[in-house]
């Protein structure tokens, strides 16, 4: 004879063990009612929850409120440490609102980015914070019409107010301009750039060109090299830059991962950083300050971007946001280290 399947503990079981009412257990576990529960009572309830291994069943709450109580955090790449910091920010705010976070990694592929649209229309998620590289705003319009909140993590200010999308961004062009001006002021006139046609790449390339224009400098042929934001592409780009008749004395990579790859390639060739070639990146990922030499870069606070994006999202979900979409700029900082 088969053994009986153990019964899942209920809130009633928790209440009985803690010596309180089931209503009080519900108040503590939901933690969203304006009522003060004595600390000792709260601890007794939470101890009972742990002892019984009680897990709240949210299916009834989801059905009653027609909510999934889940949001998606969509990023192109989890190996670029900027994006996990954005996800952490989303998680921080979701935790405070009693929501789960579903993390989707798209590899910058349109079909994977569109998966989040299907999830929203199916009712599997209530909202999304996303760093989209391929999907256009019009493809997201239907989500907004169905009441799914959408906040984009962007490379520049967008004008999606009429679609109802929200976004957070830093001034990527301005930040790159500041960094390249720093290199120019250090005496560099031949500055290579490794960038990408996707995501923030075009904005960061625009800032690179603006810095040259402001100082009356021309960008020499061959100084703009394509990468894909990976360290491997930064490493590969160095060969082409060093093969130029007049190679660069400084390299600006449009993210830290490519800058680290470029630095590795230079050191492998016996070149000194910054003595022979200065190197700068963008993002200020955690390893940027501990590699040798430490990397000059632009700091954008990924955690804060994720938090602010999630705050805008929950304002949208609770109908506290204005009807038009909003676009908020997050500050950036130039971090000068030994690589320049």
Secondary structure, DSSP 8 states (H G I E B T S, - for coil): ----------HHHHHHHHTS-HHHHHHHHH--SS----HHHHHHHHHHHHHHT-----HHHHHHHT---EEEEEES-SSSHHHHHHHHHHHHHHHHTT-EEEEEE-TT-HHHHHHHHHHHHHTS-SEEEE--SS--HHHHHHHHHTT-EEEEEESS----TTTT-EEEE--HHHHHHHHHHHHHHTT---EEEEE-SSTTHHHHHHHHHHHHHHTT----TT-EEE--SSHHHHHHHHHHHHTSTT--SEEEESSHHHHHHHHHHHHHTT--TTTT-EEE-SB--GGGGTSSS--BEEEE-HHHHHHHHHHHHHHHHTT-S-SS--EEE--EEEE--TT-
